[in-house]
Amino acid sequence: MSRTKRTFTAEFKAKVVLEVIKGEKTINEIAAENSLNPNMIRNWKEAFIRNASTVFDTSIEDNAREKLVESRKETDRYAKKVGQLTMEVDWLKKKSEELFGPDWESKYTKKPFED
C-alpha cells in the first residue's frame, strides 16, 4: 500500500526543528510523535541551520521591497491599458451602432465555427 505524499507548512517544520534544537527529546521521539521520518527531520534541521543567517540579512528585505514596488508599477500599467482598451471598444461599439444600426453585430460578425 502506497502512502500519499504529505506537505508540511513552514511553521510546522520550524516548530519541529526548534523542538529538536532544544534537546529535550531525541529526533526519534519527535519523529514518532509527529508520524515523521527521522531523516526528514534531520534534513529540515540542516536546512534551518544553513539558512538561519537570512533572518538578519536586510538586503533580502530591500530586494523584496524593490520587487513589490516594480510589481505594483507593472500592475498599474496593465490596469491603465485595460481601461484604455475598454473605452476604445465601447466607443467602437457605439459608432458601429450609429453607422450600421442596432443589429449590426449579427450582420457583420461571423459566429465561431460557422462556415
A tleap script that builds the chain and sets N, CA, C and O, in Angstrom:
source leaprc.protein.ff14SB
mol = sequence {
  NMET SER ARG THR LYS ARG THR PHE THR ALA
  GLU PHE LYS ALA LYS VAL VAL LEU GLU VAL
  ILE LYS GLY GLU LYS THR ILE ASN GLU ILE
  ALA ALA GLU ASN SER LEU ASN PRO ASN MET
  ILE ARG ASN TRP LYS GLU ALA PHE ILE ARG
  ASN ALA SER THR VAL PHE ASP THR SER ILE
  GLU ASP ASN ALA ARG GLU LYS LEU VAL GLU
  SER ARG LYS GLU THR ASP ARG TYR ALA LYS
  LYS VAL GLY GLN LEU THR MET GLU VAL ASP
  TRP LEU LYS LYS LYS SER GLU GLU LEU PHE
  GLY PRO ASP TRP GLU SER LYS TYR THR LYS
  LYS PRO PHE GLU CASP
}
set mol.1.N position { 0.852 -1.179 0.000 }
set mol.1.CA position { 0.000 0.000 0.000 }
set mol.1.C position { 0.897 1.241 0.000 }
set mol.1.O position { 1.787 1.378 0.839 }
set mol.2.N position { 0.652 2.114 -0.929 }
set mol.2.CA position { 1.483 3.314 -1.009 }
set mol.2.C position { 0.895 4.421 -0.145 }
set mol.2.O position { -0.315 4.504 0.068 }
set mol.3.N position { 1.768 5.240 0.329 }
set mol.3.CA position { 1.369 6.344 1.194 }
set mol.3.C position { 1.317 7.617 0.364 }
set mol.3.O position { 2.211 7.854 -0.448 }
set mol.4.N position { 0.304 8.430 0.547 }
set mol.4.CA position { 0.204 9.672 -0.207 }
set mol.4.C position { 1.236 10.666 0.319 }
set mol.4.O position { 1.564 10.683 1.505 }
set mol.5.N position { 1.727 11.474 -0.581 }
set mol.5.CA position { 2.735 12.464 -0.202 }
set mol.5.C position { 2.077 13.568 0.616 }
set mol.5.O position { 1.062 14.142 0.222 }
set mol.6.N position { 2.681 13.844 1.759 }
set mol.6.CA position { 2.169 14.899 2.624 }
set mol.6.C position { 3.036 16.142 2.461 }
set mol.6.O position { 4.239 16.051 2.216 }
set mol.7.N position { 2.418 17.274 2.598 }
set mol.7.CA position { 3.174 18.529 2.580 }
set mol.7.C position { 3.030 19.190 3.946 }
set mol.7.O position { 1.997 19.072 4.606 }
set mol.8.N position { 4.069 19.874 4.348 }
set mol.8.CA position { 4.092 20.491 5.659 }
set mol.8.C position { 4.353 21.983 5.514 }
set mol.8.O position { 5.123 22.409 4.654 }
set mol.9.N position { 3.708 22.766 6.358 }
set mol.9.CA position { 3.897 24.213 6.322 }
set mol.9.C position { 5.261 24.561 6.914 }
set mol.9.O position { 5.855 23.778 7.654 }
set mol.10.N position { 5.732 25.739 6.573 }
set mol.10.CA position { 6.998 26.217 7.115 }
set mol.10.C position { 6.904 26.355 8.634 }
set mol.10.O position { 7.876 26.097 9.344 }
set mol.11.N position { 5.748 26.758 9.124 }
set mol.11.CA position { 5.569 26.916 10.563 }
set mol.11.C position { 5.711 25.576 11.286 }
set mol.11.O position { 6.335 25.495 12.344 }
set mol.12.N position { 5.125 24.530 10.705 }
set mol.12.CA position { 5.218 23.208 11.311 }
set mol.12.C position { 6.669 22.724 11.332 }
set mol.12.O position { 7.153 22.220 12.345 }
set mol.13.N position { 7.349 22.885 10.201 }
set mol.13.CA position { 8.749 22.461 10.123 }
set mol.13.C position { 9.592 23.199 11.155 }
set mol.13.O position { 10.420 22.591 11.833 }
set mol.14.N position { 9.382 24.509 11.277 }
set mol.14.CA position { 10.151 25.305 12.239 }
set mol.14.C position { 9.872 24.835 13.657 }
set mol.14.O position { 10.790 24.737 14.471 }
set mol.15.N position { 8.611 24.544 13.961 }
set mol.15.CA position { 8.259 24.069 15.300 }
set mol.15.C position { 8.977 22.762 15.619 }
set mol.15.O position { 9.507 22.596 16.718 }
set mol.16.N position { 8.998 21.832 14.659 }
set mol.16.CA position { 9.655 20.541 14.855 }
set mol.16.C position { 11.159 20.734 15.033 }
set mol.16.O position { 11.761 20.141 15.928 }
set mol.17.N position { 11.762 21.557 14.188 }
set mol.17.CA position { 13.213 21.781 14.265 }
set mol.17.C position { 13.588 22.457 15.581 }
set mol.17.O position { 14.589 22.089 16.194 }
set mol.18.N position { 12.821 23.417 16.016 }
set mol.18.CA position { 13.110 24.074 17.289 }
set mol.18.C position { 13.002 23.095 18.457 }
set mol.18.O position { 13.751 23.180 19.429 }
set mol.19.N position { 12.070 22.182 18.342 }
set mol.19.CA position { 11.936 21.159 19.368 }
set mol.19.C position { 13.196 20.277 19.418 }
set mol.19.O position { 13.662 19.898 20.492 }
set mol.20.N position { 13.733 19.961 18.227 }
set mol.20.CA position { 14.968 19.170 18.147 }
set mol.20.C position { 16.129 19.955 18.741 }
set mol.20.O position { 16.924 19.407 19.505 }
set mol.21.N position { 16.231 21.221 18.399 }
set mol.21.CA position { 17.340 22.061 18.860 }
set mol.21.C position { 17.298 22.228 20.383 }
set mol.21.O position { 18.347 22.291 21.024 }
set mol.22.N position { 16.106 22.299 20.963 }
set mol.22.CA position { 16.003 22.412 22.421 }
set mol.22.C position { 16.674 21.228 23.112 }
set mol.22.O position { 17.235 21.370 24.198 }
set mol.23.N position { 16.611 20.065 22.477 }
set mol.23.CA position { 17.288 18.901 23.015 }
set mol.23.C position { 16.567 18.177 24.130 }
set mol.23.O position { 17.141 17.284 24.752 }
set mol.24.N position { 15.332 18.534 24.397 }
set mol.24.CA position { 14.581 17.870 25.461 }
set mol.24.C position { 14.165 16.453 25.069 }
set mol.24.O position { 13.980 15.590 25.927 }
set mol.25.N position { 14.018 16.223 23.753 }
set mol.25.CA position { 13.634 14.904 23.234 }
set mol.25.C position { 14.584 14.545 22.104 }
set mol.25.O position { 15.205 15.422 21.504 }
set mol.26.N position { 14.694 13.269 21.818 }
set mol.26.CA position { 15.532 12.836 20.704 }
set mol.26.C position { 14.771 13.018 19.396 }
set mol.26.O position { 13.549 13.171 19.387 }
set mol.27.N position { 15.514 12.998 18.293 }
set mol.27.CA position { 14.882 13.115 16.975 }
set mol.27.C position { 13.902 11.969 16.763 }
set mol.27.O position { 12.825 12.168 16.202 }
set mol.28.N position { 14.269 10.775 17.210 }
set mol.28.CA position { 13.378 9.622 17.037 }
set mol.28.C position { 12.077 9.788 17.813 }
set mol.28.O position { 11.018 9.395 17.325 }
set mol.29.N position { 12.136 10.359 19.001 }
set mol.29.CA position { 10.919 10.595 19.782 }
set mol.29.C position { 10.017 11.617 19.094 }
set mol.29.O position { 8.805 11.431 18.988 }
set mol.30.N position { 10.635 12.693 18.633 }
set mol.30.CA position { 9.863 13.743 17.938 }
set mol.30.C position { 9.256 13.192 16.657 }
set mol.30.O position { 8.107 13.493 16.332 }
set mol.31.N position { 10.023 12.386 15.929 }
set mol.31.CA position { 9.526 11.784 14.687 }
set mol.31.C position { 8.327 10.885 14.967 }
set mol.31.O position { 7.331 10.921 14.245 }
set mol.32.N position { 8.429 10.078 16.019 }
set mol.32.CA position { 7.322 9.176 16.356 }
set mol.32.C position { 6.075 9.964 16.763 }
set mol.32.O position { 4.965 9.597 16.377 }
set mol.33.N position { 6.239 11.031 17.530 }
set mol.33.CA position { 5.099 11.839 17.964 }
set mol.33.C position { 4.358 12.481 16.791 }
set mol.33.O position { 3.138 12.643 16.821 }
set mol.34.N position { 5.127 12.844 15.751 }
set mol.34.CA position { 4.544 13.562 14.608 }
set mol.34.C position { 4.366 12.684 13.377 }
set mol.34.O position { 4.024 13.187 12.307 }
set mol.35.N position { 4.592 11.389 13.510 }
set mol.35.CA position { 4.495 10.435 12.387 }
set mol.35.C position { 5.375 10.872 11.218 }
set mol.35.O position { 4.929 10.927 10.072 }
set mol.36.N position { 6.624 11.177 11.530 }
set mol.36.CA position { 7.576 11.637 10.520 }
set mol.36.C position { 8.765 10.696 10.467 }
set mol.36.O position { 9.010 9.931 11.400 }
set mol.37.N position { 9.488 10.759 9.383 }
set mol.37.CA position { 10.722 10.009 9.236 }
set mol.37.C position { 11.838 10.818 9.898 }
set mol.37.O position { 11.953 12.016 9.641 }
set mol.38.N position { 12.652 10.200 10.732 }
set mol.38.CA position { 13.739 10.938 11.393 }
set mol.38.C position { 14.710 11.609 10.410 }
set mol.38.O position { 15.243 12.683 10.693 }
set mol.39.N position { 14.935 10.968 9.255 }
set mol.39.CA position { 15.822 11.583 8.255 }
set mol.39.C position { 15.239 12.884 7.706 }
set mol.39.O position { 15.975 13.824 7.407 }
set mol.40.N position { 13.921 12.930 7.577 }
set mol.40.CA position { 13.277 14.159 7.107 }
set mol.40.C position { 13.525 15.285 8.110 }
set mol.40.O position { 13.817 16.419 7.728 }
set mol.41.N position { 13.408 14.962 9.378 }
set mol.41.CA position { 13.635 15.978 10.419 }
set mol.41.C position { 15.092 16.425 10.393 }
set mol.41.O position { 15.372 17.612 10.566 }
set mol.42.N position { 16.022 15.501 10.182 }
set mol.42.CA position { 17.442 15.876 10.080 }
set mol.42.C position { 17.670 16.828 8.908 }
set mol.42.O position { 18.421 17.796 9.025 }
set mol.43.N position { 17.022 16.548 7.787 }
set mol.43.CA position { 17.149 17.428 6.613 }
set mol.43.C position { 16.580 18.817 6.902 }
set mol.43.O position { 17.171 19.828 6.523 }
set mol.44.N position { 15.433 18.858 7.573 }
set mol.44.CA position { 14.831 20.151 7.935 }
set mol.44.C position { 15.763 20.932 8.854 }
set mol.44.O position { 15.948 22.138 8.690 }
set mol.45.N position { 16.345 20.232 9.818 }
set mol.45.CA position { 17.251 20.892 10.762 }
set mol.45.C position { 18.472 21.450 10.027 }
set mol.45.O position { 18.896 22.579 10.278 }
set mol.46.N position { 19.025 20.656 9.128 }
set mol.46.CA position { 20.196 21.103 8.357 }
set mol.46.C position { 19.860 22.342 7.538 }
set mol.46.O position { 20.635 23.298 7.516 }
set mol.47.N position { 18.711 22.333 6.862 }
set mol.47.CA position { 18.286 23.491 6.058 }
set mol.47.C position { 18.032 24.697 6.947 }
set mol.47.O position { 18.365 25.825 6.582 }
set mol.48.N position { 17.446 24.463 8.105 }
set mol.48.CA position { 17.155 25.533 9.056 }
set mol.48.C position { 18.450 26.219 9.492 }
set mol.48.O position { 18.542 27.446 9.481 }
set mol.49.N position { 19.425 25.438 9.866 }
set mol.49.CA position { 20.697 25.989 10.338 }
set mol.49.C position { 21.447 26.670 9.190 }
set mol.49.O position { 22.044 27.731 9.373 }
set mol.50.N position { 21.411 26.053 8.010 }
set mol.50.CA position { 22.100 26.614 6.847 }
set mol.50.C position { 21.526 27.983 6.455 }
set mol.50.O position { 22.265 28.863 6.014 }
set mol.51.N position { 20.213 28.157 6.618 }
set mol.51.CA position { 19.559 29.394 6.187 }
set mol.51.C position { 19.267 30.357 7.329 }
set mol.51.O position { 18.598 31.368 7.116 }
set mol.52.N position { 19.740 30.076 8.513 }
set mol.52.CA position { 19.462 30.923 9.673 }
set mol.52.C position { 19.981 32.344 9.501 }
set mol.52.O position { 19.374 33.286 10.011 }
set mol.53.N position { 21.088 32.514 8.795 }
set mol.53.CA position { 21.664 33.854 8.638 }
set mol.53.C position { 20.770 34.782 7.817 }
set mol.53.O position { 20.908 36.002 7.916 }
set mol.54.N position { 19.862 34.241 7.015 }
set mol.54.CA position { 18.991 35.097 6.203 }
set mol.54.C position { 18.024 35.907 7.053 }
set mol.54.O position { 17.496 36.919 6.593 }
set mol.55.N position { 17.788 35.480 8.277 }
set mol.55.CA position { 16.907 36.231 9.175 }
set mol.55.C position { 17.464 37.631 9.414 }
set mol.55.O position { 16.704 38.588 9.565 }
set mol.56.N position { 18.777 37.749 9.447 }
set mol.56.CA position { 19.415 39.034 9.753 }
set mol.56.C position { 19.909 39.770 8.510 }
set mol.56.O position { 20.537 40.822 8.623 }
set mol.57.N position { 19.633 39.230 7.341 }
set mol.57.CA position { 20.105 39.836 6.091 }
set mol.57.C position { 19.083 40.861 5.601 }
set mol.57.O position { 18.023 40.490 5.097 }
set mol.58.N position { 19.397 42.143 5.749 }
set mol.58.CA position { 18.462 43.204 5.354 }
set mol.58.C position { 18.410 43.397 3.845 }
set mol.58.O position { 17.440 43.954 3.332 }
set mol.59.N position { 19.438 42.949 3.122 }
set mol.59.CA position { 19.420 43.124 1.670 }
set mol.59.C position { 18.288 42.319 1.039 }
set mol.59.O position { 17.740 42.725 0.015 }
set mol.60.N position { 17.934 41.187 1.636 }
set mol.60.CA position { 16.820 40.388 1.124 }
set mol.60.C position { 15.524 41.182 1.257 }
set mol.60.O position { 14.691 41.180 0.351 }
set mol.61.N position { 15.359 41.856 2.384 }
set mol.61.CA position { 14.165 42.662 2.613 }
set mol.61.C position { 14.109 43.821 1.620 }
set mol.61.O position { 13.048 44.131 1.080 }
set mol.62.N position { 15.255 44.459 1.383 }
set mol.62.CA position { 15.301 45.562 0.423 }
set mol.62.C position { 14.949 45.079 -0.981 }
set mol.62.O position { 14.205 45.746 -1.700 }
set mol.63.N position { 15.481 43.920 -1.374 }
set mol.63.CA position { 15.181 43.367 -2.695 }
set mol.63.C position { 13.692 43.052 -2.818 }
set mol.63.O position { 13.086 43.300 -3.860 }
set mol.64.N position { 13.115 42.516 -1.771 }
set mol.64.CA position { 11.684 42.199 -1.796 }
set mol.64.C position { 10.855 43.470 -1.939 }
set mol.64.O position { 9.862 43.499 -2.666 }
set mol.65.N position { 11.274 44.516 -1.239 }
set mol.65.CA position { 10.564 45.795 -1.322 }
set mol.65.C position { 10.637 46.361 -2.741 }
set mol.65.O position { 9.642 46.849 -3.277 }
set mol.66.N position { 11.838 46.288 -3.345 }
set mol.66.CA position { 12.004 46.785 -4.719 }
set mol.66.C position { 11.141 45.991 -5.694 }
set mol.66.O position { 10.512 46.567 -6.582 }
set mol.67.N position { 11.112 44.677 -5.530 }
set mol.67.CA position { 10.296 43.844 -6.409 }
set mol.67.C position { 8.818 44.169 -6.253 }
set mol.67.O position { 8.077 44.192 -7.236 }
set mol.68.N position { 8.390 44.418 -5.022 }
set mol.68.CA position { 6.995 44.764 -4.772 }
set mol.68.C position { 6.633 46.081 -5.447 }
set mol.68.O position { 5.574 46.189 -6.065 }
set mol.69.N position { 7.501 47.082 -5.336 }
set mol.69.CA position { 7.251 48.381 -5.968 }
set mol.69.C position { 7.168 48.220 -7.481 }
set mol.69.O position { 6.275 48.781 -8.116 }
set mol.70.N position { 8.092 47.457 -8.063 }
set mol.70.CA position { 8.097 47.248 -9.511 }
set mol.70.C position { 6.844 46.485 -9.946 }
set mol.70.O position { 6.262 46.782 -10.989 }
set mol.71.N position { 6.442 45.519 -9.157 }
set mol.71.CA position { 5.243 44.740 -9.467 }
set mol.71.C position { 3.999 45.630 -9.449 }
set mol.71.O position { 3.122 45.505 -10.304 }
set mol.72.N position { 3.935 46.525 -8.470 }
set mol.72.CA position { 2.787 47.441 -8.401 }
set mol.72.C position { 2.767 48.398 -9.588 }
set mol.72.O position { 1.700 48.705 -10.120 }
set mol.73.N position { 3.938 48.870 -10.005 }
set mol.73.CA position { 4.003 49.749 -11.176 }
set mol.73.C position { 3.516 49.017 -12.419 }
set mol.73.O position { 2.765 49.567 -13.225 }
set mol.74.N position { 3.953 47.767 -12.563 }
set mol.74.CA position { 3.540 46.976 -13.722 }
set mol.74.C position { 2.030 46.725 -13.698 }
set mol.74.O position { 1.371 46.800 -14.736 }
set mol.75.N position { 1.490 46.432 -12.534 }
set mol.75.CA position { 0.049 46.229 -12.406 }
set mol.75.C position { -0.714 47.497 -12.759 }
set mol.75.O position { -1.754 47.437 -13.416 }
set mol.76.N position { -0.207 48.636 -12.329 }
set mol.76.CA position { -0.840 49.912 -12.668 }
set mol.76.C position { -0.827 50.156 -14.174 }
set mol.76.O position { -1.810 50.631 -14.743 }
set mol.77.N position { 0.301 49.823 -14.816 }
set mol.77.CA position { 0.385 49.994 -16.279 }
set mol.77.C position { -0.650 49.116 -16.980 }
set mol.77.O position { -1.321 49.553 -17.915 }
set mol.78.N position { -0.770 47.873 -16.515 }
set mol.78.CA position { -1.748 46.973 -17.133 }
set mol.78.C position { -3.168 47.460 -16.906 }
set mol.78.O position { -3.994 47.401 -17.817 }
set mol.79.N position { -3.462 47.935 -15.717 }
set mol.79.CA position { -4.807 48.426 -15.425 }
set mol.79.C position { -5.136 49.631 -16.304 }
set mol.79.O position { -6.254 49.757 -16.804 }
set mol.80.N position { -4.165 50.506 -16.485 }
set mol.80.CA position { -4.353 51.680 -17.340 }
set mol.80.C position { -4.640 51.254 -18.786 }
set mol.80.O position { -5.525 51.804 -19.441 }
set mol.81.N position { -3.884 50.272 -19.268 }
set mol.81.CA position { -4.051 49.790 -20.639 }
set mol.81.C position { -5.420 49.122 -20.812 }
set mol.81.O position { -6.087 49.328 -21.826 }
set mol.82.N position { -5.833 48.328 -19.828 }
set mol.82.CA position { -7.146 47.685 -19.897 }
set mol.82.C position { -8.242 48.747 -19.931 }
set mol.82.O position { -9.201 48.623 -20.693 }
set mol.83.N position { -8.108 49.778 -19.120 }
set mol.83.CA position { -9.083 50.863 -19.126 }
set mol.83.C position { -9.159 51.551 -20.476 }
set mol.83.O position { -10.244 51.839 -20.980 }
set mol.84.N position { -7.994 51.813 -21.059 }
set mol.84.CA position { -7.940 52.474 -22.360 }
set mol.84.C position { -8.593 51.590 -23.423 }
set mol.84.O position { -9.395 52.079 -24.219 }
set mol.85.N position { -8.265 50.309 -23.447 }
set mol.85.CA position { -8.824 49.403 -24.448 }
set mol.85.C position { -10.329 49.229 -24.258 }
set mol.85.O position { -11.061 49.101 -25.240 }
set mol.86.N position { -10.793 49.221 -23.032 }
set mol.86.CA position { -12.228 49.114 -22.761 }
set mol.86.C position { -12.966 50.331 -23.308 }
set mol.86.O position { -14.033 50.205 -23.908 }
set mol.87.N position { -12.382 51.511 -23.092 }
set mol.87.CA position { -13.003 52.730 -23.625 }
set mol.87.C position { -13.038 52.686 -25.150 }
set mol.87.O position { -14.035 53.080 -25.755 }
set mol.88.N position { -11.967 52.214 -25.774 }
set mol.88.CA position { -11.930 52.144 -27.238 }
set mol.88.C position { -12.978 51.168 -27.770 }
set mol.88.O position { -13.651 51.468 -28.756 }
set mol.89.N position { -13.122 50.027 -27.145 }
set mol.89.CA position { -14.120 49.042 -27.582 }
set mol.89.C position { -15.519 49.616 -27.425 }
set mol.89.O position { -16.351 49.475 -28.322 }
set mol.90.N position { -15.785 50.257 -26.304 }
set mol.90.CA position { -17.107 50.866 -26.093 }
set mol.90.C position { -17.393 51.931 -27.151 }
set mol.90.O position { -18.503 52.006 -27.679 }
set mol.91.N position { -16.393 52.750 -27.456 }
set mol.91.CA position { -16.565 53.800 -28.465 }
set mol.91.C position { -16.835 53.184 -29.832 }
set mol.91.O position { -17.705 53.650 -30.568 }
set mol.92.N position { -16.082 52.130 -30.170 }
set mol.92.CA position { -16.280 51.479 -31.465 }
set mol.92.C position { -17.665 50.835 -31.568 }
set mol.92.O position { -18.287 50.876 -32.630 }
set mol.93.N position { -18.145 50.249 -30.487 }
set mol.93.CA position { -19.486 49.659 -30.500 }
set mol.93.C position { -20.537 50.734 -30.710 }
set mol.93.O position { -21.488 50.544 -31.467 }
set mol.94.N position { -20.361 51.873 -30.031 }
set mol.94.CA position { -21.320 52.974 -30.153 }
set mol.94.C position { -21.335 53.505 -31.582 }
set mol.94.O position { -22.402 53.718 -32.158 }
set mol.95.N position { -20.152 53.719 -32.152 }
set mol.95.CA position { -20.079 54.241 -33.523 }
set mol.95.C position { -20.616 53.229 -34.533 }
set mol.95.O position { -21.273 53.606 -35.503 }
set mol.96.N position { -20.338 51.954 -34.307 }
set mol.96.CA position { -20.854 50.918 -35.210 }
set mol.96.C position { -22.376 50.895 -35.186 }
set mol.96.O position { -23.023 50.733 -36.221 }
set mol.97.N position { -22.935 51.059 -33.999 }
set mol.97.CA position { -24.381 51.084 -33.871 }
set mol.97.C position { -24.967 52.301 -34.582 }
set mol.97.O position { -26.020 52.204 -35.212 }
set mol.98.N position { -24.286 53.452 -34.484 }
set mol.98.CA position { -24.760 54.675 -35.153 }
set mol.98.C position { -24.709 54.524 -36.671 }
set mol.98.O position { -25.622 54.946 -37.381 }
set mol.99.N position { -23.624 53.913 -37.160 }
set mol.99.CA position { -23.444 53.797 -38.607 }
set mol.99.C position { -24.250 52.668 -39.230 }
set mol.99.O position { -24.810 52.835 -40.314 }
set mol.100.N position { -24.319 51.522 -38.565 }
set mol.100.CA position { -24.903 50.340 -39.193 }
set mol.100.C position { -26.216 49.878 -38.569 }
set mol.100.O position { -26.817 48.917 -39.049 }
set mol.101.N position { -26.665 50.536 -37.523 }
set mol.101.CA position { -27.923 50.155 -36.883 }
set mol.101.C position { -27.700 49.281 -35.665 }
set mol.101.O position { -26.604 48.770 -35.438 }
set mol.102.N position { -28.773 49.116 -34.875 }
set mol.102.CA position { -28.631 48.390 -33.616 }
set mol.102.C position { -28.292 46.902 -33.772 }
set mol.102.O position { -27.721 46.309 -32.856 }
set mol.103.N position { -28.630 46.291 -34.906 }
set mol.103.CA position { -28.346 44.867 -35.082 }
set mol.103.C position { -27.110 44.630 -35.963 }
set mol.103.O position { -27.015 43.609 -36.644 }
set mol.104.N position { -26.186 45.563 -35.944 }
set mol.104.CA position { -25.003 45.485 -36.797 }
set mol.104.C position { -24.152 44.245 -36.525 }
set mol.104.O position { -23.527 43.707 -37.440 }
set mol.105.N position { -24.125 43.796 -35.287 }
set mol.105.CA position { -23.272 42.650 -34.953 }
set mol.105.C position { -23.704 41.394 -35.690 }
set mol.105.O position { -22.865 40.631 -36.169 }
set mol.106.N position { -25.010 41.178 -35.781 }
set mol.106.CA position { -25.486 39.968 -36.449 }
set mol.106.C position { -25.187 40.009 -37.954 }
set mol.106.O position { -25.037 38.959 -38.579 }
set mol.107.N position { -25.099 41.195 -38.532 }
set mol.107.CA position { -24.835 41.323 -39.967 }
set mol.107.C position { -23.348 41.198 -40.301 }
set mol.107.O position { -22.987 40.608 -41.320 }
set mol.108.N position { -22.482 41.755 -39.439 }
set mol.108.CA position { -21.079 41.904 -39.811 }
set mol.108.C position { -20.091 41.040 -39.030 }
set mol.108.O position { -18.896 41.069 -39.325 }
set mol.109.N position { -20.548 40.286 -38.061 }
set mol.109.CA position { -19.622 39.428 -37.340 }
set mol.109.C position { -19.933 37.976 -37.648 }
set mol.109.O position { -21.090 37.590 -37.817 }
set mol.110.N position { -18.881 37.184 -37.718 }
set mol.110.CA position { -19.024 35.766 -38.009 }
set mol.110.C position { -18.999 35.018 -36.683 }
set mol.110.O position { -18.124 35.240 -35.847 }
set mol.111.N position { -19.967 34.133 -36.503 }
set mol.111.CA position { -20.014 33.355 -35.275 }
set mol.111.C position { -18.931 32.275 -35.326 }
set mol.111.O position { -18.587 31.794 -36.405 }
set mol.112.N position { -18.395 31.896 -34.170 }
set mol.112.CA position { -17.362 30.861 -34.139 }
set mol.112.C position { -17.876 29.550 -34.732 }
set mol.112.O position { -19.029 29.178 -34.518 }
set mol.113.N position { -17.042 28.873 -35.455 }
set mol.113.CA position { -17.310 27.564 -36.057 }
set mol.113.C position { -18.395 27.631 -37.116 }
set mol.113.O position { -19.034 26.620 -37.409 }
set mol.114.N position { -18.611 28.798 -37.691 }
set mol.114.CA position { -19.626 28.934 -38.724 }
set mol.114.C position { -18.902 29.122 -40.055 }
set mol.114.O position { -18.020 29.973 -40.176 }
set mol.115.N position { -19.271 28.341 -41.027 }
set mol.115.CA position { -18.644 28.474 -42.355 }
set mol.115.C position { -19.625 28.928 -43.392 }
set mol.115.O position { -19.262 29.090 -44.557 }
savepdb mol mol.pdb
quit
